[in-house]
Amino acid sequence: MLSSFSLISLVGVMLGVLALVVVMAVFAGLERNVKQRYLESLPHILVMGQSPMVREEADGLITRLKELPQVESATAYVADNVVIDAPTDQRPVDFRAVDTSDPTQVEGLKKLLDQEAYPGSSADLGLDDRVVISSLVAESLHLQVGDKIRLVSTRNVREVMQIFKSTEQPPVREAFPEKWATIRKSFSGTWKTSGENHTLTFAQWRDAYPLLVDILNEETRRVEHNRVKAILDAMDVAEKSDDSEGVFIFTAAQKEEAEKAFVELDTADASKLDSEVMGSLKDLVLPKEVEVIGIYPASMMAATPALFMPLPLAQGLAGLGDSVQGIRVTLADPYQAEAFKAEIGPRLGEEWSLFTWGDAYEPFFRLIAQQRVMMYFVLIFIMLVSAFSIMAVMFTITIQKRREIGVMKSLGASSGQIIRVFLYQ
């Protein structure tokens, strides 16, 4: 029969090991669940260039990728940030586009939804006025399925900041006095009229043109930038004479356009310029009102988009027009993403960069792996402590039972038989 000391030690070991096994199983299940859920809606491979791709270029690359046997689908990719304007508060979030013409993406987003926790959720995004949001956003802004929110492009914020910073600058003629003095010398009263045309000498054109290019490349007010560009455009289309005089010939309209822009720059008042700049704010992208048609469960441990929205809406909010940022690739076996990258990357060319889903979620899965290693370490430590505890109990019992050992020896028990008795206990 087991002694009470041995029984307590064994129960302690069993409980410790059981607790760790349960925790490790939970971590393994979490990792498997995250991979399964997110691989159904997020790109397995992301192909991106040095800059946004026009639609024709993207379509050509999509055609090439779809011809590969490992690829299930290849569609346009757009991701950026917006500010959600909800009835209760505002919050900056990230979004990702869904190409609603691709059944794989729509089905993946549908599987991501949790109908039990968020009844009525749908993945039918349509074209431009519906979004699916994460549970984190829904909880923080107190949103439900069917609510209306407004999305404000962060591109507006960037442009507004540029506009305000430009108003801190003096007018062009004051910011670059030496360059402007040379430009003024070329344009003030130096035009020569020949019939219906007007001319500038090659020396005048040569002195003014590079200085205007330099000013164009500086940070200036948008209205001044446009006027400098108008002068350069007129100078670009001017025709150079073939005779020995070496003059540039402007039509009356070209001369009027260049001279008007020059006079406006030469006589500009900073306060009036600022008024014109502020008036350009109305040209920014207006907030877009959308309906929340679905909510999906999200975790702070995994970096998933706060919003899913249709591709046309995402392009507009990102300021891309008809361009896209990259190509989203879905593989038949997402766990072959690294092999696909190693094989296909060199074939596509150096101008394209490939990113796997493992690259995107590496911090999360690395955290899970580190926690699993720590659990293994704690399990080994508990087993070692338990082993020493059992040894201490057996050693104590052995000392306490010296009389019983003596009696067993006197009755003829061998050392092996006595050891087996204690090991059984």
Number of C-alpha atoms within 10 A of each C-alpha: 7 11 13 10 16 18 14 13 16 16 11 15 21 13 11 16 17 13 13 16 15 11 14 17 13 12 17 15 12 13 15 11 12 17 16 14 15 19 18 20 20 20 24 26 25 24 24 20 14 10 11 16 20 15 14 11 12 21 16 10 19 20 13 12 21 16 12 12 9 17 18 15 21 27 25 24 24 25 22 19 21 25 17 23 19 16 13 9 10 16 13 16 16 15 23 20 23 29 24 20 13 13 11 17 24 20 15 17 24 19 17 21 24 17 15 8 12 16 13 15 21 22 24 17 23 15 16 17 17 24 28 27 25 19 22 16 18 19 10 12 17 14 19 19 19 14 14 18 20 18 21 21 24 19 17 20 14 10 13 16 11 15 19 14 13 17 19 12 14 15 23 23 18 12 13 14 12 12 19 20 13 14 22 17 13 20 17 11 8 13 17 13 13 10 8 8 16 20 23 23 18 14 12 19 17 12 15 21 16 14 16 17 13 11 20 18 9 10 14 22 24 18 15 23 17 14 20 20 18 19 21 19 14 18 20 11 13 19 13 16 14 9 7 6 10 14 21 22 22 24 17 13 12 20 20 15 16 21 18 15 17 21 14 13 20 17 10 15 12 16 11 10 20 20 11 15 18 14 10 14 13 8 8 13 16 13 17 17 15 18 17 23 21 32 31 23 14 20 11 8 13 15 12 18 19 22 23 25 28 23 25 21 21 27 21 16 25 23 17 16 14 14 21 26 23 26 24 23 26 25 20 13 12 22 14 13 22 17 11 18 18 11 11 13 17 13 10 15 9 9 11 15 16 22 18 22 19 18 13 17 15 13 14 17 18 12 12 17 15 12 14 17 13 12 17 15 12 15 19 13 12 17 16 13 13 18 15 12 18 19 14 13 15 18 12 12 16 15 10 11 11 11 11 12 16 12 12 15 14 10 9 10 13 11 12 8 13 14 12 10 11 14 10 10 15
